[in-house]
Amino acid sequence: VLSKVLVKTNKSNHTLFCLGKGTDISEHTSTKEGSVTVLKGRGTFVLNGKNIKLEPGVFIFMPANSPHSLSADEDLALLLSLSG
């Protein structure tokens, strides 16, 4: 898993994440609300116990303190934006 912070301010953080095929990020939460935009690849995002198919163009809104995880079925690139 590679990550690169693109923009960080007092109110927001925008990070590019790249995951190789077969990798995952285990369940965790954030105190900030956020969004995920899939740029490349396919995988599964689990938000509050619900599976969401990841593919280019998918946009996911995450309320603060929501448990979430993800796994990459292919090489995966996504933009994570946190605010609050």
FENUR-V613696 format. One record per residue. N is the residue number from 1. OMEGA is omega in radians with two decimals (999 if undefined). Layout:
BEGIN
N_OMEGA + N_OMEGA
END
This chain:
BEGIN
1_3.08 + 2_3.08 + 3_3.13 + 4_3.08 + 5_-3.13 + 6_3.13 + 7_3.07 + 8_3.09 + 9_3.09 + 10_-3.05 + 11_-3.08 + 12_3.14 + 13_-3.11 + 14_-3.01 + 15_3.02 + 16_3.08 + 17_3.05 + 18_3.13 + 19_3.06 + 20_3.10 + 21_3.08 + 22_3.12 + 23_3.13 + 24_3.01 + 25_-3.05 + 26_-3.07 + 27_3.11 + 28_3.10 + 29_3.03 + 30_3.10 + 31_3.13 + 32_3.00 + 33_-3.07 + 34_3.05 + 35_3.09 + 36_3.04 + 37_-3.12 + 38_-3.12 + 39_-3.06 + 40_3.00 + 41_-3.10 + 42_3.12 + 43_-3.13 + 44_3.07 + 45_3.10 + 46_-3.13 + 47_-3.11 + 48_3.10 + 49_-3.13 + 50_3.11 + 51_3.10 + 52_3.12 + 53_3.10 + 54_3.01 + 55_-3.09 + 56_3.12 + 57_3.13 + 58_3.11 + 59_-3.12 + 60_3.02 + 61_3.13 + 62_3.02 + 63_3.09 + 64_3.07 + 65_3.11 + 66_3.08 + 67_3.13 + 68_3.09 + 69_3.08 + 70_3.08 + 71_-3.08 + 72_3.04 + 73_3.05 + 74_2.98 + 75_-2.96 + 76_3.05 + 77_3.14 + 78_3.08 + 79_3.09 + 80_3.09 + 81_3.11 + 82_3.11 + 83_3.10 + 84_999
END
